[in-house]
Amino acid sequence: MAWEEWERLKSQAAERQSAHMRLNQLAPDGGGGSGGGSGSGELVAHQDDLGAVGHEARILYDDIRAGADIAGAGAGKDGASSTAQAAGALKSRGFETGGALERTVEVWTSQVTSVLQACAHISDHLDYSKKRHSEDDAEIGTVLRASDGSAVSVSKLNEYFK
């Protein structure tokens, strides 16, 4: 590798690192970037947003599960997938391709399973978060009532933060 090429690669790596650092921090004006946040630097998530993301994760899960050729999908008489059957047939006839194809099926199945688990985790977690925040809001609304059932005044609420 020529010295000039080494210096060019180092410079490109430094530029990528600098760009990553700029993306990883709050905009100089205090805004939340393209999200149009409140400017406080705080994460704001609305229940509708949580529900929508959870719903999309569930749709993705269902689509991947239906479309991916994982164990049992496209199964033949013995329950093995057609790709696994082909791998077995090639391997039994001494073709090294059979072993490689078998390994590919294993890796593919593992990767699809990982993606499915991630989608399910996201969906379940966001559904749980949405439900839990609703329960928290209801509890806070109940606790923050005066003895006559009216809303607590702002000045009384302010005392909680001192």
CNS distance restraints for C-alpha pairs under 8 A (distance, minus, plus):
assign (resid   1 and name CA) (resid   5 and name CA) 6.56 0.50 0.50
assign (resid   1 and name CA) (resid   6 and name CA) 6.81 0.50 0.50
assign (resid   2 and name CA) (resid   6 and name CA) 6.41 0.50 0.50
assign (resid   3 and name CA) (resid   7 and name CA) 6.27 0.50 0.50
assign (resid   4 and name CA) (resid   8 and name CA) 6.15 0.50 0.50
assign (resid   5 and name CA) (resid   9 and name CA) 6.18 0.50 0.50
assign (resid   6 and name CA) (resid  10 and name CA) 6.22 0.50 0.50
assign (resid   7 and name CA) (resid  11 and name CA) 6.14 0.50 0.50
assign (resid   8 and name CA) (resid  12 and name CA) 6.22 0.50 0.50
assign (resid   9 and name CA) (resid  13 and name CA) 6.17 0.50 0.50
assign (resid  10 and name CA) (resid  14 and name CA) 6.21 0.50 0.50
assign (resid  11 and name CA) (resid  15 and name CA) 6.24 0.50 0.50
assign (resid  12 and name CA) (resid  16 and name CA) 6.26 0.50 0.50
assign (resid  13 and name CA) (resid  17 and name CA) 6.19 0.50 0.50
assign (resid  14 and name CA) (resid  18 and name CA) 6.09 0.50 0.50
assign (resid  15 and name CA) (resid  19 and name CA) 6.13 0.50 0.50
assign (resid  16 and name CA) (resid  20 and name CA) 6.13 0.50 0.50
assign (resid  17 and name CA) (resid  21 and name CA) 6.21 0.50 0.50
assign (resid  18 and name CA) (resid  22 and name CA) 6.29 0.50 0.50
assign (resid  19 and name CA) (resid  23 and name CA) 6.32 0.50 0.50
assign (resid  20 and name CA) (resid  24 and name CA) 6.16 0.50 0.50
assign (resid  21 and name CA) (resid  25 and name CA) 6.78 0.50 0.50
assign (resid  26 and name CA) (resid  30 and name CA) 6.31 0.50 0.50
assign (resid  26 and name CA) (resid  31 and name CA) 6.92 0.50 0.50
assign (resid  26 and name CA) (resid  32 and name CA) 6.24 0.50 0.50
assign (resid  26 and name CA) (resid  33 and name CA) 7.26 0.50 0.50
assign (resid  26 and name CA) (resid  41 and name CA) 6.93 0.50 0.50
assign (resid  27 and name CA) (resid  31 and name CA) 5.67 0.50 0.50
assign (resid  27 and name CA) (resid  32 and name CA) 6.40 0.50 0.50
assign (resid  27 and name CA) (resid  33 and name CA) 5.99 0.50 0.50
assign (resid  30 and name CA) (resid  39 and name CA) 5.17 0.50 0.50
assign (resid  30 and name CA) (resid  40 and name CA) 6.95 0.50 0.50
assign (resid  30 and name CA) (resid  41 and name CA) 7.01 0.50 0.50
assign (resid  31 and name CA) (resid  36 and name CA) 6.82 0.50 0.50
assign (resid  31 and name CA) (resid  37 and name CA) 6.21 0.50 0.50
assign (resid  31 and name CA) (resid  38 and name CA) 6.93 0.50 0.50
assign (resid  31 and name CA) (resid  39 and name CA) 4.31 0.50 0.50
assign (resid  31 and name CA) (resid  40 and name CA) 7.44 0.50 0.50
assign (resid  31 and name CA) (resid  41 and name CA) 7.27 0.50 0.50
assign (resid  32 and name CA) (resid  36 and name CA) 5.76 0.50 0.50
assign (resid  32 and name CA) (resid  37 and name CA) 4.78 0.50 0.50
assign (resid  32 and name CA) (resid  38 and name CA) 7.12 0.50 0.50
assign (resid  32 and name CA) (resid  39 and name CA) 5.84 0.50 0.50
assign (resid  32 and name CA) (resid  40 and name CA) 7.99 0.50 0.50
assign (resid  32 and name CA) (resid  41 and name CA) 6.41 0.50 0.50
assign (resid  33 and name CA) (resid  37 and name CA) 7.40 0.50 0.50
assign (resid  37 and name CA) (resid  41 and name CA) 7.70 0.50 0.50
assign (resid  37 and name CA) (resid  44 and name CA) 7.58 0.50 0.50
assign (resid  38 and name CA) (resid  42 and name CA) 7.77 0.50 0.50
assign (resid  45 and name CA) (resid  49 and name CA) 6.52 0.50 0.50
assign (resid  45 and name CA) (resid  50 and name CA) 6.90 0.50 0.50
assign (resid  46 and name CA) (resid  50 and name CA) 6.41 0.50 0.50
assign (resid  47 and name CA) (resid  51 and name CA) 6.10 0.50 0.50
assign (resid  47 and name CA) (resid 130 and name CA) 5.60 0.50 0.50
assign (resid  47 and name CA) (resid 133 and name CA) 7.85 0.50 0.50
assign (resid  48 and name CA) (resid  52 and name CA) 6.10 0.50 0.50
assign (resid  49 and name CA) (resid  53 and name CA) 6.19 0.50 0.50
assign (resid  50 and name CA) (resid  54 and name CA) 6.06 0.50 0.50
assign (resid  50 and name CA) (resid 126 and name CA) 5.65 0.50 0.50
assign (resid  50 and name CA) (resid 127 and name CA) 7.30 0.50 0.50
assign (resid  50 and name CA) (resid 129 and name CA) 7.68 0.50 0.50
assign (resid  50 and name CA) (resid 130 and name CA) 6.29 0.50 0.50
assign (resid  51 and name CA) (resid  55 and name CA) 5.98 0.50 0.50
assign (resid  51 and name CA) (resid 126 and name CA) 6.66 0.50 0.50
assign (resid  51 and name CA) (resid 127 and name CA) 6.38 0.50 0.50
assign (resid  51 and name CA) (resid 130 and name CA) 6.69 0.50 0.50
assign (resid  52 and name CA) (resid  56 and name CA) 6.18 0.50 0.50
assign (resid  53 and name CA) (resid  57 and name CA) 6.16 0.50 0.50
assign (resid  53 and name CA) (resid 123 and name CA) 7.43 0.50 0.50
assign (resid  53 and name CA) (resid 126 and name CA) 7.48 0.50 0.50
assign (resid  54 and name CA) (resid  58 and name CA) 6.29 0.50 0.50
assign (resid  54 and name CA) (resid 122 and name CA) 6.35 0.50 0.50
assign (resid  54 and name CA) (resid 123 and name CA) 4.11 0.50 0.50
assign (resid  54 and name CA) (resid 124 and name CA) 7.14 0.50 0.50
assign (resid  54 and name CA) (resid 125 and name CA) 7.85 0.50 0.50
assign (resid  54 and name CA) (resid 126 and name CA) 5.35 0.50 0.50
assign (resid  54 and name CA) (resid 127 and name CA) 6.19 0.50 0.50
assign (resid  55 and name CA) (resid  59 and name CA) 6.30 0.50 0.50
assign (resid  55 and name CA) (resid 123 and name CA) 6.58 0.50 0.50
assign (resid  56 and name CA) (resid  60 and name CA) 6.12 0.50 0.50
assign (resid  56 and name CA) (resid 123 and name CA) 7.90 0.50 0.50
assign (resid  57 and name CA) (resid  61 and name CA) 6.11 0.50 0.50
assign (resid  57 and name CA) (resid 119 and name CA) 5.21 0.50 0.50
assign (resid  57 and name CA) (resid 120 and name CA) 7.05 0.50 0.50
assign (resid  57 and name CA) (resid 122 and name CA) 6.49 0.50 0.50
assign (resid  57 and name CA) (resid 123 and name CA) 5.35 0.50 0.50
assign (resid  58 and name CA) (resid  62 and name CA) 6.22 0.50 0.50
assign (resid  58 and name CA) (resid 119 and name CA) 6.56 0.50 0.50
assign (resid  58 and name CA) (resid 120 and name CA) 6.62 0.50 0.50
assign (resid  58 and name CA) (resid 123 and name CA) 5.73 0.50 0.50
assign (resid  59 and name CA) (resid  63 and name CA) 6.11 0.50 0.50
assign (resid  60 and name CA) (resid  64 and name CA) 6.04 0.50 0.50
assign (resid  60 and name CA) (resid 119 and name CA) 7.02 0.50 0.50
assign (resid  61 and name CA) (resid  65 and name CA) 6.03 0.50 0.50
assign (resid  61 and name CA) (resid 116 and name CA) 5.61 0.50 0.50
assign (resid  61 and name CA) (resid 119 and name CA) 5.60 0.50 0.50
assign (resid  61 and name CA) (resid 120 and name CA) 6.67 0.50 0.50
assign (resid  62 and name CA) (resid  66 and name CA) 6.09 0.50 0.50
assign (resid  63 and name CA) (resid  67 and name CA) 5.97 0.50 0.50
assign (resid  64 and name CA) (resid  68 and name CA) 5.51 0.50 0.50
assign (resid  64 and name CA) (resid 112 and name CA) 7.79 0.50 0.50
assign (resid  64 and name CA) (resid 116 and name CA) 7.25 0.50 0.50
assign (resid  65 and name CA) (resid 116 and name CA) 7.24 0.50 0.50
assign (resid  68 and name CA) (resid  73 and name CA) 7.64 0.50 0.50
assign (resid  68 and name CA) (resid 112 and name CA) 7.28 0.50 0.50
assign (resid  69 and name CA) (resid  73 and name CA) 5.26 0.50 0.50
assign (resid  69 and name CA) (resid  74 and name CA) 6.93 0.50 0.50
assign (resid  69 and name CA) (resid  81 and name CA) 7.58 0.50 0.50
assign (resid  69 and name CA) (resid 109 and name CA) 7.83 0.50 0.50
assign (resid  70 and name CA) (resid  81 and name CA) 7.47 0.50 0.50
assign (resid  70 and name CA) (resid 108 and name CA) 7.67 0.50 0.50
assign (resid  70 and name CA) (resid 109 and name CA) 5.38 0.50 0.50
assign (resid  70 and name CA) (resid 112 and name CA) 7.46 0.50 0.50
assign (resid  71 and name CA) (resid  75 and name CA) 7.72 0.50 0.50
assign (resid  71 and name CA) (resid  80 and name CA) 6.78 0.50 0.50
assign (resid  71 and name CA) (resid  81 and name CA) 6.04 0.50 0.50
assign (resid  71 and name CA) (resid 109 and name CA) 7.08 0.50 0.50
assign (resid  72 and name CA) (resid  79 and name CA) 5.94 0.50 0.50
assign (resid  72 and name CA) (resid  80 and name CA) 6.05 0.50 0.50
assign (resid  72 and name CA) (resid  81 and name CA) 5.64 0.50 0.50
assign (resid  73 and name CA) (resid  81 and name CA) 5.97 0.50 0.50
assign (resid  74 and name CA) (resid  81 and name CA) 5.35 0.50 0.50
assign (resid  74 and name CA) (resid  82 and name CA) 6.14 0.50 0.50
assign (resid  75 and name CA) (resid  79 and name CA) 4.98 0.50 0.50
assign (resid  75 and name CA) (resid  80 and name CA) 5.08 0.50 0.50
assign (resid  75 and name CA) (resid  81 and name CA) 4.18 0.50 0.50
assign (resid  75 and name CA) (resid  82 and name CA) 6.00 0.50 0.50
assign (resid  76 and name CA) (resid  80 and name CA) 5.80 0.50 0.50
assign (resid  76 and name CA) (resid  81 and name CA) 6.18 0.50 0.50
assign (resid  76 and name CA) (resid  82 and name CA) 6.38 0.50 0.50
assign (resid  80 and name CA) (resid  84 and name CA) 6.06 0.50 0.50
assign (resid  80 and name CA) (resid  85 and name CA) 6.20 0.50 0.50
assign (resid  81 and name CA) (resid  85 and name CA) 6.16 0.50 0.50
assign (resid  82 and name CA) (resid  86 and name CA) 6.15 0.50 0.50
assign (resid  83 and name CA) (resid  87 and name CA) 6.18 0.50 0.50
assign (resid  83 and name CA) (resid 101 and name CA) 7.74 0.50 0.50
assign (resid  83 and name CA) (resid 105 and name CA) 7.21 0.50 0.50
assign (resid  84 and name CA) (resid  88 and name CA) 6.15 0.50 0.50
assign (resid  84 and name CA) (resid 101 and name CA) 7.70 0.50 0.50
assign (resid  84 and name CA) (resid 102 and name CA) 6.19 0.50 0.50
assign (resid  84 and name CA) (resid 105 and name CA) 6.72 0.50 0.50
assign (resid  85 and name CA) (resid  89 and name CA) 6.14 0.50 0.50
assign (resid  86 and name CA) (resid  90 and name CA) 6.13 0.50 0.50
assign (resid  86 and name CA) (resid  98 and name CA) 7.31 0.50 0.50
assign (resid  87 and name CA) (resid  91 and name CA) 6.03 0.50 0.50
assign (resid  87 and name CA) (resid  97 and name CA) 7.50 0.50 0.50
assign (resid  87 and name CA) (resid  98 and name CA) 4.24 0.50 0.50
assign (resid  87 and name CA) (resid  99 and name CA) 6.55 0.50 0.50
assign (resid  87 and name CA) (resid 100 and name CA) 7.88 0.50 0.50
assign (resid  87 and name CA) (resid 101 and name CA) 5.35 0.50 0.50
assign (resid  87 and name CA) (resid 102 and name CA) 5.22 0.50 0.50
assign (resid  88 and name CA) (resid  92 and name CA) 6.00 0.50 0.50
assign (resid  88 and name CA) (resid  98 and name CA) 6.18 0.50 0.50
assign (resid  88 and name CA) (resid  99 and name CA) 7.85 0.50 0.50
assign (resid  88 and name CA) (resid 102 and name CA) 7.28 0.50 0.50
assign (resid  89 and name CA) (resid  93 and name CA) 6.41 0.50 0.50
assign (resid  89 and name CA) (resid  98 and name CA) 7.12 0.50 0.50
assign (resid  90 and name CA) (resid  94 and name CA) 6.56 0.50 0.50
assign (resid  90 and name CA) (resid  95 and name CA) 5.24 0.50 0.50
assign (resid  90 and name CA) (resid  96 and name CA) 7.57 0.50 0.50
assign (resid  90 and name CA) (resid  97 and name CA) 6.74 0.50 0.50
assign (resid  90 and name CA) (resid  98 and name CA) 4.47 0.50 0.50
assign (resid  90 and name CA) (resid  99 and name CA) 7.89 0.50 0.50
assign (resid  91 and name CA) (resid  95 and name CA) 5.20 0.50 0.50
assign (resid  91 and name CA) (resid  96 and name CA) 6.39 0.50 0.50
assign (resid  91 and name CA) (resid  97 and name CA) 7.11 0.50 0.50
assign (resid  91 and name CA) (resid  98 and name CA) 4.21 0.50 0.50
assign (resid  91 and name CA) (resid  99 and name CA) 5.84 0.50 0.50
assign (resid  92 and name CA) (resid  98 and name CA) 7.90 0.50 0.50
assign (resid  94 and name CA) (resid  98 and name CA) 7.92 0.50 0.50
assign (resid  95 and name CA) (resid  99 and name CA) 7.67 0.50 0.50
assign (resid  96 and name CA) (resid 100 and name CA) 6.59 0.50 0.50
assign (resid  97 and name CA) (resid 101 and name CA) 5.93 0.50 0.50
assign (resid  98 and name CA) (resid 102 and name CA) 6.04 0.50 0.50
assign (resid  99 and name CA) (resid 103 and name CA) 6.19 0.50 0.50
assign (resid 100 and name CA) (resid 104 and name CA) 6.16 0.50 0.50
assign (resid 101 and name CA) (resid 105 and name CA) 6.26 0.50 0.50
assign (resid 102 and name CA) (resid 106 and name CA) 6.41 0.50 0.50
assign (resid 103 and name CA) (resid 107 and name CA) 6.19 0.50 0.50
assign (resid 104 and name CA) (resid 108 and name CA) 5.93 0.50 0.50
assign (resid 105 and name CA) (resid 109 and name CA) 5.97 0.50 0.50
assign (resid 106 and name CA) (resid 110 and name CA) 6.11 0.50 0.50
assign (resid 107 and name CA) (resid 111 and name CA) 6.09 0.50 0.50
assign (resid 108 and name CA) (resid 112 and name CA) 6.06 0.50 0.50
assign (resid 109 and name CA) (resid 113 and name CA) 6.01 0.50 0.50
assign (resid 110 and name CA) (resid 114 and name CA) 6.21 0.50 0.50
assign (resid 111 and name CA) (resid 115 and name CA) 6.30 0.50 0.50
assign (resid 112 and name CA) (resid 116 and name CA) 6.10 0.50 0.50
assign (resid 113 and name CA) (resid 117 and name CA) 6.08 0.50 0.50
assign (resid 114 and name CA) (resid 118 and name CA) 6.17 0.50 0.50
assign (resid 115 and name CA) (resid 119 and name CA) 6.17 0.50 0.50
assign (resid 116 and name CA) (resid 120 and name CA) 6.12 0.50 0.50
assign (resid 117 and name CA) (resid 121 and name CA) 6.00 0.50 0.50
assign (resid 118 and name CA) (resid 122 and name CA) 6.14 0.50 0.50
assign (resid 119 and name CA) (resid 123 and name CA) 6.09 0.50 0.50
assign (resid 120 and name CA) (resid 124 and name CA) 5.91 0.50 0.50
assign (resid 121 and name CA) (resid 125 and name CA) 5.83 0.50 0.50
assign (resid 122 and name CA) (resid 126 and name CA) 6.02 0.50 0.50
assign (resid 123 and name CA) (resid 127 and name CA) 6.07 0.50 0.50
assign (resid 124 and name CA) (resid 128 and name CA) 6.03 0.50 0.50
assign (resid 125 and name CA) (resid 129 and name CA) 6.00 0.50 0.50
assign (resid 126 and name CA) (resid 130 and name CA) 5.99 0.50 0.50
assign (resid 127 and name CA) (resid 131 and name CA) 6.23 0.50 0.50
assign (resid 128 and name CA) (resid 132 and name CA) 5.95 0.50 0.50
assign (resid 129 and name CA) (resid 133 and name CA) 5.98 0.50 0.50
assign (resid 130 and name CA) (resid 134 and name CA) 6.30 0.50 0.50
assign (resid 131 and name CA) (resid 135 and name CA) 6.31 0.50 0.50
assign (resid 132 and name CA) (resid 136 and name CA) 6.09 0.50 0.50
assign (resid 133 and name CA) (resid 137 and name CA) 6.02 0.50 0.50
assign (resid 134 and name CA) (resid 138 and name CA) 6.23 0.50 0.50
assign (resid 135 and name CA) (resid 139 and name CA) 6.17 0.50 0.50
assign (resid 136 and name CA) (resid 140 and name CA) 6.04 0.50 0.50
assign (resid 137 and name CA) (resid 141 and name CA) 6.02 0.50 0.50
assign (resid 138 and name CA) (resid 142 and name CA) 6.22 0.50 0.50
assign (resid 139 and name CA) (resid 143 and name CA) 6.13 0.50 0.50
assign (resid 140 and name CA) (resid 144 and name CA) 5.91 0.50 0.50
assign (resid 141 and name CA) (resid 145 and name CA) 6.89 0.50 0.50
assign (resid 144 and name CA) (resid 151 and name CA) 6.71 0.50 0.50
assign (resid 144 and name CA) (resid 152 and name CA) 5.83 0.50 0.50
assign (resid 145 and name CA) (resid 149 and name CA) 5.39 0.50 0.50
assign (resid 145 and name CA) (resid 150 and name CA) 5.61 0.50 0.50
assign (resid 145 and name CA) (resid 151 and name CA) 4.88 0.50 0.50
assign (resid 145 and name CA) (resid 152 and name CA) 5.26 0.50 0.50
assign (resid 146 and name CA) (resid 150 and name CA) 5.36 0.50 0.50
assign (resid 146 and name CA) (resid 151 and name CA) 6.04 0.50 0.50
assign (resid 146 and name CA) (resid 152 and name CA) 5.45 0.50 0.50
assign (resid 152 and name CA) (resid 156 and name CA) 6.41 0.50 0.50
assign (resid 152 and name CA) (resid 157 and name CA) 6.75 0.50 0.50
assign (resid 153 and name CA) (resid 157 and name CA) 6.32 0.50 0.50
assign (resid 154 and name CA) (resid 158 and name CA) 6.07 0.50 0.50
assign (resid 155 and name CA) (resid 159 and name CA) 6.66 0.50 0.50
assign (resid 156 and name CA) (resid 160 and name CA) 7.25 0.50 0.50
assign (resid 157 and name CA) (resid 161 and name CA) 7.36 0.50 0.50
assign (resid 158 and name CA) (resid 162 and name CA) 7.00 0.50 0.50
